């Protein structure tokens, strides 16, 4: 074809584009059809409840009033860029705060300092069909960055500090979720889009509402396994094998550390991951009747403290609905790569950085690309409305000095249904703005191509066909991501080998040691 001065004079190299996502196989029985929309635990259930209870404005206001938020003024000014990953990252913290009646369940004085023994970073891939939860052991030695104190001053950074100490910075009964979020962002290089804190009391109520959760123990468990200060075994708390727990017993299950395996926090993490997986399955299996959903939604909102971005019922609903297509099998649980360092846990490199890089680039546990359009707060699309490029051929040229940019754009276009006829380097690498060049009679199709590149300019040319000449604005955009680097490998094999899927048997892969 005839090209303008913006394109190379030699024809572009032809590349094969990735296949678009295929249609998910239809469920084969009524129970699966009924439960297919429930993919992500309690927030999704909350969303469906409010949608099902149309016209119940009083319920909407009640749920709104039950949601607590923490002060976002404690978040660091030195955060990863908002476009540091295409998917969304949600920090989930299990708090043993003694306020609000929690001391009756967790022990300790009601005025004691708020603590957190459980935390995981949930990465929701941009295709909104995959998710992975990365548990961070509480004893992991990290740098706790500067955090805000109750009097408004900021602490100095604390190197070689246990991860769970971040939540106690400021020594307040309610804890410091903003400091934990700052610590996770510094540790991972990923921006945390939302933070959710679940307390003891709310956790116990949730398990009661769903009618209990199936768990499994590798051996009998006695009172002194929960409290090692007891000199005698005490009464039997759990028998070996599979069983259903709720309320206080569910809380005891996730808190057990001693007397099982090697008594480590790593072993407890394995059981906590199994518990969350079972909880997801239990919620999914329930029929979606208002009678069942009302108490679940009520318990969910009462149990949560969230960042202001999720601080209202409508925000929670919109966010939850954006997660509804995540399948149980595609929901994975892994643990941050670790090794013992004395009585503490150290982060293993380069495995940890490889894990964060894989999430940043939306690579699943087996290395597949689960990228898609980045969604913003409350599930609204941060990029333009998804484009349908079916039947449109386009060539892609890199008009910048950023290597690999044309290949990245070609992948994006192929994902939107365009046929990429080839990629090449443009005649000049000094383009600021992306250009969409089109031949006679192709303006409408060129406009469709331009929708995939915010701010792109249209230009008619004498030659045939449609070409995109990428500018620096695309290279700097979140859509380009880490395009200058080679595609990352899969999650490190040692991490992937220990992964749990949300549909795994509750008795599998329970302990370390």
Secondary structure as the mmCIF struct_conf table of DSSP 4:
data_model
#
loop_
_struct_conf.conf_type_id
_struct_conf.id
_struct_conf.beg_label_comp_id
_struct_conf.beg_label_asym_id
_struct_conf.beg_label_seq_id
_struct_conf.end_label_comp_id
_struct_conf.end_label_asym_id
_struct_conf.end_label_seq_id
TURN_TY1_P TURN_TY1_P1 UNK A 5 UNK A 6
BEND BEND1 UNK A 7 UNK A 7
BEND BEND2 UNK A 9 UNK A 10
HELX_LH_PP_P HELX_LH_PP_P1 UNK A 11 UNK A 12
STRN STRN1 UNK A 13 UNK A 13
HELX_LH_PP_P HELX_LH_PP_P2 UNK A 14 UNK A 14
HELX_LH_PP_P HELX_LH_PP_P3 UNK A 16 UNK A 27
BEND BEND3 UNK A 28 UNK A 29
HELX_RH_AL_P HELX_RH_AL_P1 UNK A 30 UNK A 35
TURN_TY1_P TURN_TY1_P2 UNK A 36 UNK A 37
BEND BEND4 UNK A 40 UNK A 40
TURN_TY1_P TURN_TY1_P3 UNK A 41 UNK A 41
HELX_RH_AL_P HELX_RH_AL_P2 UNK A 42 UNK A 52
BEND BEND5 UNK A 53 UNK A 53
TURN_TY1_P TURN_TY1_P4 UNK A 54 UNK A 55
HELX_RH_AL_P HELX_RH_AL_P3 UNK A 57 UNK A 66
STRN STRN2 UNK A 68 UNK A 69
HELX_RH_3T_P HELX_RH_3T_P1 UNK A 72 UNK A 74
BEND BEND6 UNK A 75 UNK A 75
BEND BEND7 UNK A 77 UNK A 78
TURN_TY1_P TURN_TY1_P5 UNK A 82 UNK A 83
BEND BEND8 UNK A 84 UNK A 84
BEND BEND9 UNK A 86 UNK A 87
STRN STRN3 UNK A 88 UNK A 95
TURN_TY1_P TURN_TY1_P6 UNK A 99 UNK A 102
HELX_RH_AL_P HELX_RH_AL_P4 UNK A 103 UNK A 106
BEND BEND10 UNK A 108 UNK A 108
TURN_TY1_P TURN_TY1_P7 UNK A 110 UNK A 111
BEND BEND11 UNK A 112 UNK A 112
HELX_LH_PP_P HELX_LH_PP_P4 UNK A 113 UNK A 114
STRN STRN4 UNK A 116 UNK A 124
TURN_TY1_P TURN_TY1_P8 UNK A 126 UNK A 127
BEND BEND12 UNK A 128 UNK A 129
STRN STRN5 UNK A 131 UNK A 135
TURN_TY1_P TURN_TY1_P9 UNK A 138 UNK A 139
STRN STRN6 UNK A 140 UNK A 140
STRN STRN7 UNK A 141 UNK A 144
STRN STRN8 UNK A 148 UNK A 148
TURN_TY1_P TURN_TY1_P10 UNK A 150 UNK A 151
BEND BEND13 UNK A 152 UNK A 152
STRN STRN9 UNK A 154 UNK A 154
HELX_LH_PP_P HELX_LH_PP_P5 UNK A 155 UNK A 157
STRN STRN10 UNK A 158 UNK A 162
HELX_RH_3T_P HELX_RH_3T_P2 UNK A 163 UNK A 168
TURN_TY1_P TURN_TY1_P11 UNK A 169 UNK A 170
TURN_TY1_P TURN_TY1_P12 UNK A 173 UNK A 174
HELX_RH_AL_P HELX_RH_AL_P5 UNK A 177 UNK A 188
BEND BEND14 UNK A 189 UNK A 189
HELX_LH_PP_P HELX_LH_PP_P6 UNK A 190 UNK A 192
STRN STRN11 UNK A 194 UNK A 199
HELX_RH_AL_P HELX_RH_AL_P6 UNK A 200 UNK A 209
TURN_TY1_P TURN_TY1_P13 UNK A 210 UNK A 211
STRN STRN12 UNK A 213 UNK A 217
BEND BEND15 UNK A 218 UNK A 219
STRN STRN13 UNK A 221 UNK A 222
HELX_RH_AL_P HELX_RH_AL_P7 UNK A 223 UNK A 226
TURN_TY1_P TURN_TY1_P14 UNK A 228 UNK A 229
BEND BEND16 UNK A 231 UNK A 232
BEND BEND17 UNK A 235 UNK A 235
STRN STRN14 UNK A 236 UNK A 238
BEND BEND18 UNK A 240 UNK A 240
STRN STRN15 UNK A 241 UNK A 245
HELX_RH_AL_P HELX_RH_AL_P8 UNK A 247 UNK A 255
TURN_TY1_P TURN_TY1_P15 UNK A 258 UNK A 259
BEND BEND19 UNK A 260 UNK A 260
TURN_TY1_P TURN_TY1_P16 UNK A 261 UNK A 262
HELX_RH_AL_P HELX_RH_AL_P9 UNK A 265 UNK A 285
BEND BEND20 UNK A 286 UNK A 286
HELX_RH_AL_P HELX_RH_AL_P10 UNK A 290 UNK A 303
STRN STRN16 UNK A 304 UNK A 306
HELX_RH_3T_P HELX_RH_3T_P3 UNK A 308 UNK A 310
BEND BEND21 UNK A 312 UNK A 312
HELX_RH_AL_P HELX_RH_AL_P11 UNK A 313 UNK A 321
TURN_TY1_P TURN_TY1_P17 UNK A 322 UNK A 325
BEND BEND22 UNK A 328 UNK A 328
TURN_TY1_P TURN_TY1_P18 UNK A 329 UNK A 330
STRN STRN17 UNK A 331 UNK A 335
STRN STRN18 UNK A 338 UNK A 341
TURN_TY1_P TURN_TY1_P19 UNK A 342 UNK A 343
STRN STRN19 UNK A 344 UNK A 347
TURN_TY1_P TURN_TY1_P20 UNK A 349 UNK A 350
HELX_RH_AL_P HELX_RH_AL_P12 UNK A 351 UNK A 360
TURN_TY1_P TURN_TY1_P21 UNK A 361 UNK A 362
STRN STRN20 UNK A 363 UNK A 363
TURN_TY1_P TURN_TY1_P22 UNK A 365 UNK A 366
BEND BEND23 UNK A 367 UNK A 367
STRN STRN21 UNK A 369 UNK A 369
STRN STRN22 UNK A 375 UNK A 375
HELX_RH_3T_P HELX_RH_3T_P4 UNK A 377 UNK A 379
STRN STRN23 UNK A 381 UNK A 381
BEND BEND24 UNK A 382 UNK A 383
HELX_LH_PP_P HELX_LH_PP_P7 UNK A 384 UNK A 384
BEND BEND25 UNK A 385 UNK A 385
HELX_LH_PP_P HELX_LH_PP_P8 UNK A 386 UNK A 387
TURN_TY1_P TURN_TY1_P23 UNK A 390 UNK A 391
STRN STRN24 UNK A 393 UNK A 398
BEND BEND26 UNK A 400 UNK A 401
TURN_TY1_P TURN_TY1_P24 UNK A 403 UNK A 404
HELX_RH_AL_P HELX_RH_AL_P13 UNK A 405 UNK A 415
TURN_TY1_P TURN_TY1_P25 UNK A 416 UNK A 417
STRN STRN25 UNK A 419 UNK A 425
BEND BEND27 UNK A 427 UNK A 427
BEND BEND28 UNK A 429 UNK A 429
BEND BEND29 UNK A 432 UNK A 433
STRN STRN26 UNK A 435 UNK A 438
TURN_TY1_P TURN_TY1_P26 UNK A 440 UNK A 441
HELX_RH_AL_P HELX_RH_AL_P14 UNK A 443 UNK A 450
TURN_TY1_P TURN_TY1_P27 UNK A 451 UNK A 452
BEND BEND30 UNK A 453 UNK A 453
TURN_TY1_P TURN_TY1_P28 UNK A 454 UNK A 455
HELX_LH_PP_P HELX_LH_PP_P9 UNK A 456 UNK A 456
STRN STRN27 UNK A 457 UNK A 460
BEND BEND31 UNK A 462 UNK A 465
STRN STRN28 UNK A 466 UNK A 470
HELX_RH_AL_P HELX_RH_AL_P15 UNK A 472 UNK A 475
TURN_TY1_P TURN_TY1_P29 UNK A 476 UNK A 476
BEND BEND32 UNK A 477 UNK A 477
TURN_TY1_P TURN_TY1_P30 UNK A 478 UNK A 484
BEND BEND33 UNK A 485 UNK A 485
HELX_LH_PP_P HELX_LH_PP_P10 UNK A 486 UNK A 488
HELX_LH_PP_P HELX_LH_PP_P11 UNK A 490 UNK A 490
BEND BEND34 UNK A 491 UNK A 491
HELX_LH_PP_P HELX_LH_PP_P12 UNK A 492 UNK A 492
HELX_RH_AL_P HELX_RH_AL_P16 UNK A 493 UNK A 496
TURN_TY1_P TURN_TY1_P31 UNK A 497 UNK A 498
STRN STRN29 UNK A 500 UNK A 501
TURN_TY1_P TURN_TY1_P32 UNK A 502 UNK A 503
BEND BEND35 UNK A 504 UNK A 504
TURN_TY1_P TURN_TY1_P33 UNK A 506 UNK A 507
BEND BEND36 UNK A 508 UNK A 509
#
